[in-house]
């Protein structure tokens, strides 16, 4: 897997910044010189001044929208960092992630010798790479002073497992007999934390003076997060995010247009507003059927397997009720959808655990959720986001819109309908729905430079102000709420008819806007189609 041109530019920016750090012996001076060489002023209305979060430690950020391959950038950055920053001890990297889902996904990729991320590390470090989970490190599994001196050691850790103060009894801060050998090896007590046993895992990591990769770094800006970073005693901190916070020292920006050009994302997003929930269900299934028919045709020539998936998102409520999810599933089954093609993913029920959605042997084509599919859940086969809510209610589509943006295999398809993503909703206030979609694009790292609004039927959707260009991801509720019930009395007939007509009727609806896709401009254009409104985000 080769780096895309924009990814190479991020690595080049990183390398140049590191050269300046070594030359000037000051992270802040290096940052200012870096931008001045690009004819960009630092301060006085230009780039923000360098924020010295960790005194003396270079701490910089790369901004890339959702789908930009931030994990691959991170994997590719380690060799560059270690080559530029002579280490006092062994090569070690702490890879921080904000959730268990991202942790499991990252660990699985970096442990798999056939995965491009791991292959990149193996090439850069001569195959001498060992990936550790927190549990493996605590138990000293393949983790000894002699081992770490001969390899790159990568610790995949979650924020929460280290972000709480050591006084709260975290195992990483406690005495650990499995790591007693390290206590004999560590010969500089000044590096260690006070009031913490020298055999604690945090002490060993501190002593390694690691490079720290902070994935989705917009979640790691609190005082506890800063304390967490300080406790690791990093030699260098590299943040990656789609939405940098104000204190981020950004040295590289990836524009959304670069992702589209590199075939990384499914853009534009097409949004349909339907009259009822039944219409949302029927049209989502019809569009998915059409996309799969196109995918099968595409596979005959490209050899690439794609199984388009619909994400059914329900309206949030105040409490969870798993039977409600079963009712939605039953509605689909009664409508003719095979049960094995449906999975529920909520806060209290996870039917996606240990499922490889990209496998040709996986039957899942419909996933029922609310907001459980948070950032970091990665399935390029997710094409359609269908929101199920009362017409007078709203669903926070912005929270999971990024889940349908990634293009399978990062390769453009000859069928244009397979290069797009789709949102289907039933809302009495379509303007408000569009605002949710726009917010979702902001949350995925796309800015007001990537779209404009124009409408002849409803008020023009206001583009976000420059101050609001980077909006934070809305906090997700801790409990998964109920899904609304759906009247399924005529759904089976609708779905049967929709499937039969998919090849003809959906073909016309999906393909009719194609001429305007090829215009080289960014805009939102409303169209009349089947007495509903359609929005194309380019």
C-alpha positions as MATLAB code, in Angstrom:
seq = 'XXXXXXXXXXXXXXXXXXXXXXXXXXXXXXXXXXXXXXXXXXXXXXXXXXXXXXXXXXXXXXXXXXXXXXXXXXXXXXXXXXXXXXXXXXXXXXXXXXXXXXXXXXXXXXXXXXXXXXXXXXXXXXXXXXXXXXXXXXXXXXXXXXXXXXXXXXXXXXXXXXXXXXXXXXXXXXXXXXXXXXXXXXXXXXXXXXXXXXXXXXXXXXXXXXXXXXXXXXXXXXXXXXXXXXXXXXXXXXXXXXXXXXXXXXXXXXXXXXXXXXXXXXXXXXXXXXXXXXXXXXXXXXXXXXXXXXXXXXXXXXXXXXXXXXXXXXXXXXXXXXXXXXXXXXXXXXXXXXXXXXXXXXXXXXXXXXXXXXXXXXXXXXXXXXXXXXXXXXXXXXXXXXXXXXXXXXXXXXXXXXXXXXXXXXXXXXXXXXXXXXXXXXXXXXXXXXXXXXXXXXXXXXXXXXXXXXXXXXXXXXXXXXXXXXXXXXXXXXXXXXXXXXXXXXXXXXXXXXXXXXXXXXXXXXXXXXXXXXXXXXXXXXXXXXXXXXXXXX';
ca = [
       0.000    0.000    0.000;
       1.565    3.239   -1.175;
       1.089    6.582    0.472;
      -1.257    8.919   -1.377;
       0.306   12.151   -2.592;
      -1.299   14.208    0.189;
      -0.147   11.669    2.786;
       3.399   12.001    1.477;
       3.075   15.759    1.892;
       2.048   15.309    5.536;
       5.120   13.136    6.145;
       7.280   15.680    4.316;
       5.911   18.494    6.508;
       6.638   16.394    9.576;
      10.187   15.665    8.417;
      10.904   19.330    7.726;
       9.551   20.411   11.094;
      11.773   17.831   12.785;
      14.802   19.151   10.891;
      14.032   22.631   12.207;
      13.609   21.322   15.766;
      17.040   19.703   15.632;
      18.576   22.783   14.054;
      16.968   25.424   16.285;
      16.656   23.319   19.451;
      13.259   24.862   20.115;
       9.828   23.437   19.197;
       8.308   26.930   19.186;
      11.017   28.492   16.997;
      10.837   25.527   14.646;
       7.068   25.989   14.335;
       7.380   29.692   13.550;
      10.193   29.147   11.055;
       8.238   26.309    9.426;
       5.294   28.559    8.653;
       7.389   31.616    7.805;
       9.135   29.570    5.111;
       5.694   28.972    3.623;
       5.070   32.739    3.691;
       2.519   32.312    6.461;
       2.596   34.663    9.441;
       2.458   33.168   12.928;
       0.287   35.286   15.212;
      -1.245   38.633   14.225;
      -4.139   36.995   12.388;
      -2.089   34.260   10.757;
      -1.403   30.814   12.152;
      -1.905   30.726   15.929;
       1.180   31.016   18.094;
       2.820   27.776   19.181;
       1.256   26.442   22.369;
       3.873   24.916   24.631;
       1.617   22.308   26.232;
       4.528   20.083   27.273;
       7.551   22.323   27.972;
      10.495   21.312   25.837;
       8.623   18.509   24.046;
       7.730   19.004   20.350;
       3.968   18.609   20.106;
       2.443   19.088   16.675;
      -0.719   18.141   14.798;
      -1.807   17.029   11.329;
      -5.397   17.718   10.239;
      -6.985   15.271    7.830;
     -10.719   14.764    7.211;
     -12.477   11.515    7.995;
     -11.457    8.903    5.452;
      -8.052   10.480    4.949;
      -6.075    7.523    6.253;
      -4.818    9.057    9.491;
      -3.823    5.653   10.888;
      -1.656    4.921    7.877;
      -0.098    8.380    8.168;
       0.691    7.629   11.811;
       2.244    4.261   10.980;
       4.318    5.893    8.250;
       5.458    8.722   10.529;
       7.330    6.656   13.117;
      10.421    5.971   11.002;
      10.646    9.657   10.111;
      10.415   10.685   13.761;
      12.917    8.155   15.072;
      15.412    8.974   12.305;
      15.274   12.676   13.171;
      15.087   12.435   16.951;
      18.002   10.402   18.367;
      16.641    8.294   21.208;
      18.406    8.006   24.510;
      17.133    4.476   24.932;
      15.039    1.944   22.978;
      12.600    2.715   20.174;
       9.158    2.853   21.757;
       5.865    4.391   20.706;
       2.686    4.913   22.709;
      -0.349    4.885   20.423;
      -3.294    6.511   22.204;
      -6.910    6.057   21.073;
     -10.161    7.451   22.545;
     -12.348    4.334   22.631;
     -12.327    0.565   22.976;
     -13.683    0.204   19.425;
     -10.780    2.151   17.922;
      -8.336    0.367   20.227;
      -9.496   -3.070   19.060;
      -9.468   -1.986   15.431;
      -6.004   -0.423   15.622;
      -4.523   -3.323   17.525;
      -5.981   -5.854   15.089;
      -4.474   -3.986   12.136;
      -1.030   -3.466   13.678;
      -0.770   -7.080   14.830;
      -1.762   -8.518   11.451;
       1.345   -9.127    9.278;
      -0.839   -8.959    6.163;
      -2.353   -5.569    6.987;
      -0.871   -2.519    5.188;
      -0.325   -0.674    8.497;
       1.783   -3.473    9.938;
       3.537   -4.050    6.629;
       4.579   -0.407    6.659;
       6.090   -0.777   10.127;
       7.817   -4.021    9.170;
       9.398   -2.411    6.104;
      10.515    0.668    8.035;
      11.924   -1.279   10.992;
      13.227   -4.407    9.311;
      10.463   -6.640   10.621;
      11.546   -6.042   14.229;
       8.227   -4.791   15.557;
       6.293   -5.847   18.646;
       2.798   -4.570   19.399;
       1.627   -4.592   23.018;
      -1.798   -4.176   24.524;
      -2.012   -2.811   28.043;
      -2.770   -6.298   29.352;
       0.218   -7.849   27.590;
       2.546   -5.177   28.924;
       1.227   -5.564   32.481;
       1.878   -9.312   32.324;
       5.324   -8.846   30.769;
       4.420  -10.951   27.715;
       7.415  -10.753   25.337;
       8.198   -7.555   27.211;
      11.717   -7.519   28.676;
      14.653   -5.079   28.659;
      16.576   -7.228   26.168;
      13.567   -7.507   23.834;
      12.805   -3.807   23.656;
      16.417   -2.934   22.829;
      16.169   -4.912   19.594;
      12.823   -3.792   18.214;
      10.218   -1.101   17.802;
       7.810   -1.500   20.716;
       4.309   -0.112   20.082;
       1.900    0.177   23.021;
      -1.749    0.468   21.932;
      -3.507    2.193   24.829;
      -6.798    3.968   25.460;
      -7.052    7.435   26.944;
      -9.234    6.271   29.803;
      -6.817    3.618   31.029;
      -4.132    6.265   31.652;
      -6.019    9.559   31.846;
      -7.147    9.118   35.464;
      -4.738   10.127   38.195;
      -2.465    7.406   39.565;
      -4.096    7.887   42.961;
      -7.232    6.239   41.601;
      -5.657    2.793   41.734;
      -4.966    2.218   38.047;
      -2.986   -0.987   37.508;
      -0.498    0.812   35.281;
       0.562    2.862   38.344;
       0.815   -0.057   40.750;
       3.673   -2.324   41.785;
       4.110   -5.096   39.225;
       6.221   -8.179   39.855;
       6.102   -9.116   36.173;
       8.169   -6.005   35.397;
      10.690   -6.356   38.219;
      13.470   -6.959   35.703;
      12.997   -3.439   34.364;
      13.636   -1.940   37.817;
      17.177   -3.341   37.695;
      17.646   -2.039   34.152;
      16.505    1.539   34.776;
      19.587    3.392   36.021;
      18.291    6.971   36.139;
      15.833    7.455   39.029;
      15.303   11.104   38.091;
      13.146   10.003   35.150;
      10.659    8.191   37.346;
       7.462    9.496   38.923;
       7.564   10.231   42.624;
       5.410    8.174   44.975;
       5.043    5.414   42.381;
       6.645    1.980   42.565;
       9.549    1.589   40.165;
       8.079   -1.641   38.767;
       4.828    0.047   37.654;
       4.134   -0.039   33.919;
       3.966    3.762   33.736;
       7.534    3.934   35.082;
       8.811    1.562   32.401;
       7.097    3.546   29.650;
       8.422    6.824   31.084;
      11.915    5.422   31.053;
      11.610    4.520   27.377;
      10.986    8.215   26.577;
       8.490    7.202   23.854;
       7.110    8.895   20.802;
       3.390    9.401   21.439;
       0.794    9.171   18.669;
      -2.547   10.700   19.701;
      -5.351    9.467   17.478;
      -8.507   11.644   17.369;
      -6.595   14.163   19.465;
      -9.546   16.554   19.774;
     -10.646   14.246   22.613;
      -7.379   14.746   24.522;
      -7.294   18.411   25.488;
      -8.445   18.394   29.118;
      -6.132   18.949   32.087;
      -6.249   15.213   32.812;
      -5.212   14.528   29.218;
      -2.237   16.859   29.526;
      -1.269   15.154   32.775;
      -1.552   11.812   31.018;
       0.864   12.947   28.312;
       3.290   14.325   30.881;
       3.272   11.027   32.754;
       4.428    9.214   29.611;
       7.542   11.427   29.472;
       7.348   11.676   25.669;
      10.178   12.700   23.391;
       7.701   13.775   20.699;
       3.886   14.019   20.429;
       2.099   13.735   17.090;
      -1.635   14.530   17.087;
      -3.944   13.391   14.293;
      -7.512   14.638   13.968;
     -10.137   15.890   11.557;
     -11.075   18.727   13.911;
      -8.098   20.313   15.690;
      -8.766   22.297   18.833;
      -7.525   25.860   19.354;
      -4.359   24.799   21.187;
      -3.281   22.389   18.447;
       0.023   23.226   16.751;
      -1.023   22.288   13.224;
       1.792   21.914   10.696;
      -0.113   20.104    7.941;
      -3.606   20.492    6.513;
      -5.275   18.012    4.157;
      -8.015   19.576    2.078;
     -11.179   17.532    1.484;
     -10.773   17.958   -2.272;
      -7.509   16.002   -2.056;
      -9.361   13.058   -0.534;
     -11.909   13.106   -3.335;
      -9.175   13.294   -5.963;
      -7.335   10.409   -4.288;
     -10.521    8.289   -4.269;
     -10.543    8.051   -0.480;
     -14.123    9.184    0.169;
     -17.595    8.710   -1.265;
     -18.536   12.235   -2.303;
     -20.839   13.924   -2.991;
     -23.341   13.018   -0.286;
     -26.876   12.757   -1.667;
     -29.688   13.449    0.778;
     -33.307   12.469    0.130;
     -36.280   13.671    2.153;
     -39.249   11.289    2.093;
     -42.849   11.616    3.243;
     -42.947    8.844    5.854;
     -40.934    6.248    7.745;
     -42.213    3.558    5.394;
     -40.817    5.563    2.482;
     -37.446    5.774    4.236;
     -37.374    2.000    4.720;
     -38.557    1.217    1.217;
     -36.235    3.634   -0.531;
     -33.220    2.659    1.575;
     -33.713   -0.978    0.638;
     -34.357   -0.142   -3.003;
     -31.238    2.001   -3.267;
     -29.162   -0.635   -1.509;
     -30.481   -3.290   -3.916;
     -29.493   -1.108   -6.843;
     -26.049   -0.476   -5.422;
     -25.430   -4.185   -4.887;
     -26.552   -4.959   -8.442;
     -24.067   -2.364   -9.677;
     -21.383   -3.747   -7.371;
     -21.794   -7.238   -8.822;
     -21.405   -5.873  -12.325;
     -18.362   -3.894  -11.215;
     -16.760   -6.972   -9.661;
     -16.796   -8.769  -13.019;
     -14.308   -6.264  -14.400;
     -12.496   -4.935  -11.326;
     -12.403   -8.059   -9.187;
     -13.259   -5.914   -6.130;
     -15.989   -7.226   -3.849;
     -18.448   -4.680   -2.449;
     -21.579   -5.458   -0.420;
     -23.378   -2.136    0.205;
     -24.725   -1.742    3.754;
     -27.551    0.435    5.094;
     -27.177    1.994    8.537;
     -30.643    2.444   10.028;
     -30.379    5.168   12.655;
     -33.248    5.681   15.088;
     -34.410    8.651   17.111;
     -32.677    9.056   20.495;
     -34.828    8.770   23.624;
     -34.087    8.908   27.330;
     -33.633    5.204   28.021;
     -32.790    1.941   26.267;
     -35.205   -0.882   25.421;
     -33.726   -3.769   23.475;
     -37.157   -5.107   22.552;
     -37.696   -2.000   20.485;
     -34.661   -2.850   18.396;
     -36.065   -6.326   17.946;
     -39.320   -4.792   16.723;
     -37.422   -2.836   14.081;
     -35.595   -5.991   13.088;
     -38.897   -7.844   12.932;
     -40.310   -5.126   10.711;
     -37.509   -5.684    8.231;
     -37.852   -9.459    8.415;
     -41.611   -9.185    7.876;
     -40.816   -6.980    4.912;
     -38.852   -9.790    3.271;
     -35.320   -9.114    4.524;
     -33.522  -12.328    5.615;
     -32.785  -12.239    9.328;
     -29.117  -13.096    8.835;
     -28.695   -9.881    6.823;
     -29.629   -7.702    9.822;
     -27.450   -6.798   12.816;
     -28.153   -4.595   15.840;
     -25.419   -2.374   17.247;
     -26.456   -0.401   20.312;
     -25.041    0.408   23.704;
     -26.513   -2.768   25.202;
     -26.543   -5.125   22.226;
     -23.655   -5.737   19.854;
     -24.222   -8.202   17.039;
     -21.181   -6.899   15.146;
     -18.633   -8.169   17.654;
     -15.956  -10.284   15.985;
     -17.723   -9.893   12.617;
     -15.632   -9.079    9.535;
     -18.059   -6.938    7.556;
     -15.689   -6.841    4.569;
     -15.625  -10.611    4.147;
     -17.506  -12.031    1.131;
     -18.846  -14.641    3.549;
     -20.523  -12.015    5.737;
     -24.268  -11.725    4.966;
     -24.959   -8.456    6.840;
     -26.538   -5.770    4.710;
     -28.490   -3.783    7.326;
     -27.284   -2.441   10.667;
     -29.705   -0.970   13.224;
     -28.162    1.629   15.544;
     -28.683    4.995   17.201;
     -25.295    6.497   17.933;
     -23.317    3.382   18.869;
     -21.323    3.553   15.633;
     -18.977    6.246   16.863;
     -15.911    7.649   15.187;
     -13.338    5.019   14.491;
     -15.866    2.423   13.375;
     -14.606    1.713    9.924;
     -16.658   -0.025    7.237;
     -16.211    1.235    3.672;
     -19.198   -0.908    2.629;
     -21.570    1.400    4.548;
     -23.224    3.406    1.782;
     -26.648    4.494    3.049;
     -27.561    6.274    6.287;
     -31.334    6.010    6.746;
     -32.746    7.928    9.700;
     -35.898    6.520   11.308;
     -37.735    9.193   13.302;
     -41.068   10.922   13.458;
     -41.382   13.693   10.897;
     -41.546   16.233   13.713;
     -38.394   14.884   15.381;
     -34.734   15.194   14.506;
     -31.948   12.646   14.501;
     -28.335   13.623   15.072;
     -27.121   12.350   11.715;
     -23.933   14.386   12.104;
     -22.686   11.960   14.735;
     -22.374    9.010   12.354;
     -22.360   10.630    8.914;
     -18.620   10.032    8.692;
     -19.237    6.279    8.853;
     -20.569    6.224    5.268;
     -17.903    8.415    3.680;
     -14.985    6.009    3.196;
     -14.639    4.619   -0.356;
     -13.976    0.865   -0.562;
     -10.388   -0.038   -1.473;
      -9.640    3.688   -2.032;
     -10.320    3.092   -5.715;
     -12.879    4.812   -7.889;
     -15.568    2.645   -9.439;
     -16.638    2.882  -13.065;
     -20.259    3.086  -11.855;
     -20.725    6.578  -10.437;
     -23.435    5.476   -8.008;
     -20.801    3.414   -6.159;
     -18.639    6.507   -5.629;
     -21.317    8.349   -3.620;
     -22.876    8.093   -0.171;
     -26.541    8.506    0.627;
     -28.663    9.890    3.463;
     -32.406    9.213    3.555;
     -34.625   10.991    6.053;
     -38.252   11.844    6.711;
     -38.483   15.319    8.155;
     -41.054   18.083    8.109;
     -38.150   20.540    8.381;
     -35.770   19.596    5.603;
     -33.757   22.747    6.175;
     -32.939   21.569    9.699;
     -31.959   18.160    8.344;
     -29.551   19.833    5.947;
     -28.009   21.738    8.833;
     -27.430   18.409   10.563;
     -25.744   17.051    7.447;
     -23.565   20.148    7.163;
     -22.614   19.796   10.835;
     -21.774   16.170   10.170;
     -19.449   17.153    7.359;
     -17.787   19.661    9.690;
     -17.395   16.917   12.286;
     -15.718   14.767    9.650;
     -13.226   17.530    8.907;
     -14.898   19.081    5.864;
     -15.186   22.852    5.993;
     -17.241   25.629    4.434;
     -14.715   25.715    1.601;
     -16.075   22.365    0.492;
     -19.679   23.329   -0.169;
     -22.090   26.186   -0.681;
     -25.876   26.330   -0.519;
     -28.424   27.454   -3.041;
     -32.127   26.750   -3.205;
     -35.097   28.116   -5.089;
     -37.799   26.418   -3.016;
     -36.746   26.814    0.596;
     -34.543   29.376    2.398;
     -30.884   29.159    1.483;
     -28.931   27.060    3.979;
     -26.428   29.291    5.705;
     -22.802   28.302    5.292;
     -20.964   28.031    8.606;
     -18.965   31.041    9.656;
     -15.168   30.802    9.611;
     -15.242   30.640   13.412;
     -17.502   27.577   13.236;
     -15.600   25.915   10.431;
     -14.226   23.215   12.707;
     -17.081   22.043   14.892;
     -16.461   19.545   17.695;
     -18.146   16.184   17.557;
     -21.294   16.259   19.669;
     -20.898   14.150   22.852;
     -22.728   10.869   22.506;
     -25.315    9.803   25.106;
     -24.171    7.193   27.586;
     -27.361    5.169   27.209;
     -28.833    3.900   23.981;
     -32.455    5.079   23.695;
     -35.548    3.418   22.239;
     -36.288    3.200   18.559;
     -39.733    4.356   17.413;
     -42.162    1.709   16.287;
     -42.896    1.470   12.593;
     -46.171    0.599   10.938;
     -45.254   -2.437    8.862;
     -48.689   -3.377    7.537;
     -47.811   -2.649    3.928;
     -44.025   -2.783    4.168;
     -43.628   -6.288    2.733;
     -45.503   -5.369   -0.423;
     -43.546   -2.127   -0.685;
     -40.198   -3.858   -0.251;
     -41.029   -6.628   -2.706;
     -42.064   -4.059   -5.275;
     -39.048   -1.865   -4.505;
     -36.632   -4.748   -5.021;
     -38.238   -5.735   -8.317;
     -38.199   -2.181   -9.581;
     -34.718   -1.322   -8.293;
     -32.957   -1.937  -11.586;
     -35.278    0.419  -13.471;
     -36.667    3.080  -11.135;
     -33.650    3.686   -8.908;
     -31.375    3.709  -11.974;
     -33.103    6.817  -13.238;
     -33.160    8.534   -9.845;
     -29.528    7.882   -9.025;
     -28.102    8.569  -12.428;
     -30.074   11.630  -13.532;
     -27.929   14.135  -11.569;
     -24.640   12.787  -12.980;
     -24.045   15.618  -15.485;
     -23.841   18.170  -12.653;
     -21.378   16.013  -10.681;
     -18.717   16.647  -13.262;
     -18.839   20.412  -12.901;
     -15.690   21.559  -11.163;
     -17.245   23.462   -8.288;
     -18.391   22.984   -4.710;
     -22.033   23.602   -3.983;
     -25.321   22.296   -2.657;
     -27.989   22.060   -5.290;
     -31.604   21.205   -4.624;
     -33.599   19.308   -7.227;
     -37.201   18.234   -7.608;
     -37.541   14.470   -7.929;
     -40.652   12.364   -7.324;
     -42.243   15.228   -5.374;
     -39.395   15.147   -2.859;
     -36.295   17.210   -2.417;
     -32.819   15.916   -3.112;
     -29.594   17.606   -2.095;
     -26.260   16.973   -3.685;
     -23.181   17.988   -1.685;
     -20.228   18.461   -3.975;
];
